[in-house]
Structures are given as C-alpha cells and as structure tokens.
Amino acid sequence: MNENIVNLLLQIPLAGVVVLVVILFLRHMKELTSAFMIALSNQQTLYMCALKDQREENNAVTKDLVEATQKFSDVVNQRLDEMALSQAKAASKRK
C-alpha cells in the first residue's frame, strides 16, 4: 500500500478495519469460488464418464436384444414353414 493510504487509515481506524475485513472476505470468496469451480469441473467429468459407460452398456444390451429377437423370429418362421408344409402334405393326402 502506498503512504497516503496508510496515513488515511491511521486517521480513520474504523474505516481501516472495515476495509481490511472486506479485503480478507473478498480473498476468501475468491478461494472458495475457485475451489467450487474446480469441484464442478471434476463432477462434470465424472458425470460424462458415467453417462458414456451407461450408453455403452445400453448399446450392448440393445444389440443382444436385437440378436435374440432375430433368432426367435427365425425359429418362429421355421416352425410356421414346417406347419404349412405338413398341412400341405395332409391336404394332398386327402385328395
């Protein structure tokens, strides 16, 4: 601080105390804000990783469901073809 400010603070001690408290408070708030922003950044990174993992798991499950549905559909179509063939054979025997 320059000499003029020191002389003014010596003349008005209460103002000096108030200014000192404000300066200390603002420094403390700056530190807290900085720490809060770092914490938010870390939390965002964690959320992004968690969402990426969840999306990959969902994609894998969806792929498995598609494969299982396709296999089931193939079996059903095969059974329907067998039934149609046996009904055709039975109908041709009746004639």
N, C-alpha and C positions, 0 to 999 in steps of 0.2 A: 504494500500500500504506500501511496505517496505521503509526504509530510503534511499536506493540507488536510487530508482525510483524518490522519492521526490527531492533529490538533483539534479538528471539529469533534471527533469522538471523545476527546478529553474534556471538551467544554460541555458536551451533552451526553453524559454517561448512559442514560436510559436509552437514547437513540442508538448508541453503540451496541448495547446489549441486544436490542431488537434486531438490528442489522446482523449481528453475529448469529443470532438464533435463526434468522431467515436464511443466511448463507449455509449454516450447518444443515438446516432442514432441506434445502434445495440439493445439496450434495448427497444427502441420504436418499432423497427421492430419485435422483439420477442413478444411484447404485441399484436401488430397488427396481426401477424401470428397466435398467439394463439386464438385471437377473431375470426379470419376468419375461422379457423378450427372448432371452436365450432359452428359458423353460418352454415357452410357446413354440419356438422353433424345434426343439427336441421332441415335444409332444406331436407336432405335425409330422415329423419324420417317422415317429413310431406308428402313428395312425396310417400313414401312407404304406408302410411296410406291412402292417396288419391287413389293410384292405387288399393289397397286392396278393398276399398269401391266401386270403379268403376267396378272391376272384379266381386264382389258380385252382384251388380246391373245388370251387363250384363248376369250373370248366371241366375238370376231370370227372366229377360226378355226372355232369350232363352228358359227357362223352360215353361214360359207362351205361347210362340210361338209354341213350340212342342205340348203342350196340345190343343191349338186352332186348329192346323193343324190336329191333330188326330181326334178331334171332327168333323171338316169339312169333313175329309176323311170318317168317319163313316156315316155321313149324305149322302154324295155322293154315297157311296156304297149301303146304304139302298134304296136310290131313284133308283139307277140302278137295284137293285134286284126287286123293285116294278115294274119298267118299263118292265123288262124281263118277270116277271110273268104275267103282263097284256097283253103283246104281245103273250105270250104262250097261254093264255086263248082265246085271239082273234083268233089266228091261229087254235086252236082246235074247236072253234065255226064255223069257215068257212069250216071245213072238213065235 
